[in-house]
Amino acid sequence: MYKLQIRKEAIEQKQEAFAWYGSQRINFGNELLSGVGACLQKIAQHPQHYSRLNDRYRRIQTKGFPRLLIFEIEAQSKIVYIISLFHTSKNPKREYRSEE
């Protein structure tokens, strides 16, 4: 099992998405949080199973929402850094280049 560390940017993006989805329909924000939580559990168990975005980052799609969790694995210390809750209307390959 890997330890997860969620970056400030990802927390802020989750809060913004929760507020927006919550304003669209009752409990919709909670559904997003449930989907994000399920993704976090999967990442903690097997982070290598998810698609590479590039040499540095990987991604997992949240079920039912146009959002990707972007993360980086530090294999030696068994830590996964959650970098972003990214909206799929944007291009993650442009935003998260390997050389960063």
Protein Blocks (a to p, Z undefined) as FASTA:
>chain_A
ZZddddfklmmmmmmmmmmmmmmpghklmmmmmmmmmmmmmmmmmmmlpccfblmbccdd
dehiacdddddddfknopacdfbdcdfkbcfklmmcfkZZ
